[in-house]
Amino acid sequence: MLTLNFPILNTLYTITTRKNACAQINIKKGTGALFINKKFGSSYFLQNNALLKRLNNLLISTPFFINYNIFIIVIGGGLESQFESIFFGLLQILIKVKIFTKHLLKKLGIRLTDYRIKERKKYGLKKARKASQFSKR
């Protein structure tokens, strides 16, 4: 029989961002409940079942989370970027407790950060790439 020895920790804490969404993740010893903004995780992502399914796959696939309650506070951004911020934060915690390594996650095709950021506005243009309309006369 395979026994997994996870480190016994009282609390873990991390902050992650994605676009305009910022997630504070607290993990405390408990029964495996997930709370997002003082709601159950299933009721927070009720509108988007695909996001809930991806989050549950991560939580179920790693038995570490069974013994811990996860408290998440998310502000800003849309639902998708809030989810990605939460997802990156949970992966960071798994790396902190040495369940996953960055090398292993890279092999699995899971990235830890999203390097796509908003392009800055250039002078002489209205936006990052939008120029004013050309007038021939």
C-alpha positions as CSV (number, residue, x, y, z in Angstrom):
1,M,0.0,0.0,0.0
2,L,1.3,3.5,-0.9
3,T,1.5,5.9,2.0
4,L,2.0,9.5,1.3
5,N,3.8,11.6,4.0
6,F,2.9,15.2,3.7
7,P,4.4,17.8,5.9
8,I,2.1,18.8,8.8
9,L,1.6,22.5,8.6
10,N,-0.8,24.7,10.5
11,T,-1.2,27.5,7.9
12,L,0.1,28.4,4.5
13,Y,-0.4,31.8,2.8
14,T,0.3,33.1,-0.7
15,I,-0.8,36.0,-2.9
16,T,-1.1,35.7,-6.7
17,T,-2.2,38.0,-9.4
18,R,-3.4,37.6,-13.0
19,K,-4.4,40.6,-15.1
20,N,-6.4,42.7,-12.6
21,A,-7.4,39.8,-10.3
22,C,-5.6,39.4,-7.0
23,A,-6.1,36.3,-4.9
24,Q,-5.1,35.8,-1.2
25,I,-5.0,32.1,-0.3
26,N,-4.9,30.8,3.2
27,I,-4.7,27.1,4.0
28,K,-5.4,25.9,7.5
29,K,-5.8,22.5,9.0
30,G,-9.3,21.2,8.5
31,T,-11.7,19.0,6.6
32,G,-10.9,19.9,3.0
33,A,-13.5,22.6,2.5
34,L,-13.0,25.4,-0.1
35,F,-14.3,28.9,0.5
36,I,-14.0,31.7,-2.0
37,N,-15.0,35.2,-0.8
38,K,-16.8,33.6,2.2
39,K,-18.9,31.3,-0.1
40,F,-18.4,27.7,-0.9
41,G,-16.3,27.1,-4.0
42,S,-19.0,25.3,-5.9
43,S,-21.4,28.3,-5.4
44,Y,-18.8,30.9,-6.4
45,F,-18.1,29.3,-9.8
46,L,-21.8,28.3,-10.3
47,Q,-22.1,30.2,-13.6
48,N,-19.1,28.5,-15.2
49,N,-19.0,24.8,-14.7
50,A,-15.8,24.4,-16.8
51,L,-13.8,26.5,-14.3
52,L,-15.2,24.6,-11.3
53,K,-14.3,21.3,-13.0
54,R,-10.7,22.4,-13.6
55,L,-10.4,23.5,-10.0
56,N,-11.9,20.3,-8.6
57,N,-9.5,18.3,-10.8
58,L,-6.5,20.0,-9.1
59,L,-8.0,19.6,-5.6
60,I,-8.9,15.9,-6.1
61,S,-5.7,14.9,-7.9
62,T,-3.5,16.0,-5.0
63,P,-4.4,14.3,-1.7
64,F,-2.6,17.1,0.2
65,F,-5.7,19.3,0.1
66,I,-8.0,16.7,1.8
67,N,-6.7,17.6,5.3
68,Y,-6.8,21.4,4.8
69,N,-9.5,24.1,4.5
70,I,-8.8,26.6,1.8
71,F,-9.8,30.2,2.3
72,I,-9.5,32.4,-0.7
73,I,-10.3,36.1,-1.1
74,V,-10.3,37.3,-4.7
75,I,-10.8,40.9,-5.9
76,G,-10.8,42.5,-9.3
77,G,-10.8,41.1,-12.8
78,G,-13.3,38.8,-14.4
79,L,-14.2,35.3,-13.5
80,E,-11.7,33.7,-15.8
81,S,-8.7,35.7,-14.5
82,Q,-9.9,35.2,-10.9
83,F,-9.9,31.5,-11.5
84,E,-6.4,31.6,-13.1
85,S,-5.1,33.6,-10.1
86,I,-6.5,31.0,-7.7
87,F,-5.1,28.1,-9.8
88,F,-1.6,29.7,-9.9
89,G,-1.8,30.3,-6.1
90,L,-2.7,26.7,-5.3
91,L,0.2,25.5,-7.5
92,Q,2.6,27.8,-5.7
93,I,1.5,26.3,-2.4
94,L,2.0,22.8,-3.8
95,I,5.6,23.8,-4.7
96,K,6.1,25.3,-1.2
97,V,5.3,22.0,0.5
98,K,7.4,20.2,-2.1
99,I,4.7,18.0,-3.6
100,F,5.4,19.3,-7.1
101,T,8.5,20.8,-8.5
102,K,8.6,23.5,-11.2
103,H,10.4,21.1,-13.5
104,L,7.6,18.5,-13.1
105,L,4.9,21.0,-13.8
106,K,6.7,22.2,-16.9
107,K,6.8,18.6,-18.2
108,L,3.1,18.3,-17.6
109,G,2.5,21.5,-19.6
110,I,1.2,23.5,-16.6
111,R,2.7,27.0,-16.5
112,L,3.0,28.9,-13.2
113,T,2.8,32.4,-14.5
114,D,1.2,34.0,-17.5
115,Y,3.6,36.4,-19.1
116,R,1.0,38.1,-21.3
117,I,0.6,41.6,-19.9
118,K,-1.0,44.7,-21.3
119,E,1.1,46.6,-23.8
120,R,1.9,50.2,-22.8
121,K,0.5,53.2,-24.7
122,K,3.0,54.8,-27.1
123,Y,3.3,58.5,-27.6
124,G,1.7,59.8,-30.8
125,L,-0.9,57.0,-30.7
126,K,-4.3,56.8,-29.1
127,K,-3.8,53.4,-27.6
128,A,-0.9,50.9,-27.6
129,R,-1.2,50.3,-31.3
130,K,-4.2,52.4,-32.5
131,A,-3.3,55.5,-34.5
132,S,-5.6,58.3,-35.4
133,Q,-7.3,58.0,-38.7
134,F,-5.2,59.0,-41.7
135,S,-6.5,62.0,-43.7
136,K,-5.3,62.4,-47.3
137,R,-6.3,66.1,-47.5
